[in-house]
Amino acid sequence: MNITIKPTKLTGELNVVPSKSLSHRVLIAAGLADGKSHVSNVLHANDIDATKKALEAFGVTFDGDLVNGGKREVIKPFVNVKESGSTLRFMIPIYLLDHHEITIDGEGRLAKRPLDAYEALFRSKAIVFERQGEEQLPLLLKGRLKGGHYPIPGNVSSQFISGLLFALPLRREDSVIELTTPLESKGYVDLTLSVLKQFGIHILSVDNFFYIKGSQRYTPTNVSVEGDYSQAAFWLVAGLLGDKPIKLSHLSKDSLQGDKAIVDVIQQMDGKLEPTDDGYIVYPSMTKGAIIDLKDIPDLGPILMVLAARSSGKTVFKNCERLRIKESDRLTAMLKTLTKFGVQTSVDDDTVTIIGQSSFKGNQTLSAYNDHRIAMAIAVASIIADGLVTIEGAESVNKSYPTFFDDYKMLGGHINED
């Protein structure tokens, strides 16, 4: 689907959609619990549908907001997790709680996203971990996960660590996860630990180690998913680029979401934000360049690069390498996109420099690279383009935020679809 945006400043009020990261985690924890949990305000998106399907293959059933867990048995020999990297990496150790084999497949770039951290680890534990082709997927799993020592790098993806944190408490034996390299995206691991605690699972984190008692049980729990800072980031930047404020609700000030860091980054760049009881009001601001480390917040990379391109002076992004192994090569995608917008950029290994300017070149067509965050970043950038902007592959927002363009129009945006 192509959509064409007529540059228009956005304003108004919006309830932020539920957190995708928390929706994944809460559904999985509820699925592992012995009984029924009530999980409300779950995000409706392709990635979350993939996690539900993956859990159904493990004996979990859903009835509206009720999640019926506790079976913990592979009941389907094949599952397709679509394009959801979180689903894939979270579920691999969980499927290994049972001895039945299962084949996992996926779509898009997911088959190219690395699984090396799991492969080396599980093969050393005599677990069958076999690619069924030249790429990472389809993947055949067979064997039973046991407690013990699990050394794993912390700088590849926190999803590998979260997957083990979900599964190992259910083993009879105690376990230790040892990070062999510094942990990146720590906020996502903290989010996992917080959800585990809500469901009665206790894990001790000390330095580079996670100490996990065996024979624990997930307790059924009633949970409501909070708003998503990762998605709110697009509207926060839209407010900075506009000429009237945007009010965002359903954001917890006490959230453990790593992408809550967007608030600090905006303030660092002289953006004006006003906290409210349940969110923020963001005001039009002439932001300034800064040095931004993306090590723990890679998903904010695309929209922060848009903000940098509109900020005065120079912005330097450090630790950008993990943007290359997302739904697209986000680093290349954003550099090409900003260059087409007429923005001066440069890259040196994992460091990107962007020189800000007041507006972007319009009257052109840009690819979303089949990546939801690229599509949304282009849409926000279009606010200050000097002509129409067409986004190819705009349907990619269905992965995480199917109502994004509805919300865009609700805030005053002008969109034509073809």
Disulfide bonds with the S-S distance in Angstrom:
none
